Amino acid sequence: ITLSRLFFLPILPHQSSPSTSLITHISRSFPAQPLPAFFLDHRLFIDTSSLLPNADISLRKFTSILTLSHTPTRTYVATSAPKDSKKDNHALITPTMITIPSSALETFTQLVGTKLQPQWAHRQSLTLENGTSLSLSNGEWTVRLGDLKIPSRPNQAGSTIRALVFEISYNADSDEDSSGSDTEVHKDDEGMIRSFLESLLDGTAVRIDNSTNSRDLFRKTGMRVQDSTKSPSVADFSLATLYMDMLRGSR
C-alpha cells in the first residue's frame, strides 16, 4: 500500500518558485536516488449548462483528462455524475473514470472540445515544469515536486506559474496496513508524513504545511514506486483521483 500526501502551494505573480532550491536542498541533505522526471498534464472541462445565467454552480459537472508520469502510458478520463439538487451537494460523489492510451491524448481532447462542445466547455489546462522525482531511504519514501503552470498561448510571452506541487508518498509493505477502507488514512500515518515533510524542509524558508494559502490532500493510493517502474501501463485510479481533486480547485 502507498500513502500519498499532495501539497499545493500557490505562487503569486511577483514571487519566484522555491522548487529549484528545494530540490537542491533535499538532494544534498538526504541520500536520494533520482527517478524518472515528474510530469503531469491536466485538462478540465465543465458542463456548458453551468455557465448559463442563474445556473446553480453547486450542480456543476466536470470532465478531467489527466496524464501522470507515475503511469506514463495511460491517460485518465473522469466524468462526474449528475448531482441531485434535492440532496446534500457536499456529499462525496465518485466520478466515473476510465483510461485511454496516452498516445491518444490530443485526439481525445480535440474530440471533447469539438464534437462534444455543446455539452462541455474547456475551463483550464495545467502542465508541470521543473518536475523532479526522488527515492529516499531505499525506496521507503518517494518525493515528487515541480512548478504547476498554465501553458503559454500564441499571444503570450511565456507560461504562467500557478503553484508548487509537492507529493510525498510512503511506500509501506503490503502487510503493514491492511485495516480500514481503500482510501481511509489514520492520524498516525498523517503525523508520520508531516514529520517527514518537516525534516525535508528543515533549513529552508519554505513552510508548505503551515501556509494559510496552501492546500493538501492525503489518501491511500494503490501502487508502490517499484511497481510503477516495472509496469507503467497499470492504472492507479486512487492516485489519479487524488490529483484531479487537487487540480480542479487550482483556479
C-alpha positions, 0 to 999 in steps of 0.5 A: 500500500502507498500513502500519498500526501499532495501539497499545493502551494500557490505562487503569486505573480511577483514571487519566484518558485522555491522548487529549484532550491528545494530540490537542491536542498533535499538532494544534498541533505538526504541520500536520494536516488533520482527517478524518472522526471515528474510530469503531469498534464491536466485538462478540465472541462465543465458542463456548458449548462453551468455557465448559463445565467442563474445556473446553480454552480453547486450542480456543476459537472466536470470532465478531467483528462489527466496524464501522470508520469507515475503511469506514463502510458495511460491517460485518465478520463473522469466524468462526474455524475449528475448531482441531485439538487434535492440532496446534500451537494457536499456529499462525496460523489465518485466520478466515473473514470476510465483510461485511454492510451496516452498516445491518444491524448490530443485526439481525445481532447480535440474530440471533447472540445469539438464534437462534444462542445455543446455539452462541455466547455474547456475551463483550464489546462495545467502542465508541470515544469521543473518536475523532479522525482526522488527515492529516499531511504531505499525506496521507503519514501518517494518525493515528487515536486515541480512548478504547476503552470498554465501553458503559454498561448500564441499571444503570450510571452511565456507560461504562467506559474500557478503553484508548487506541487509537492507529493510525498508518498510512503511506500509501506509493505503490503502487510503493514496496513491492511485495516480500514477502507481503500482510501481511509488514512489514520492520524498516525500515518498523517503525523508520520508524513508531516514529520517527514515533510518537516525534516525535508524542509528543515533549513529552508524558508519554505513552510508548505504545511503551515501556509494559510494559502496552501492546500493538501490532500492525503489518501491511500493510493494503490501502487508502490514506486517499484511497481510503477517502474516495472509496469507503467501501463497499470492504472492507479485510479486512487492516485489519479483521483487524488490529483484531479481533486487537487487540480480542479480547485487550482483556479 
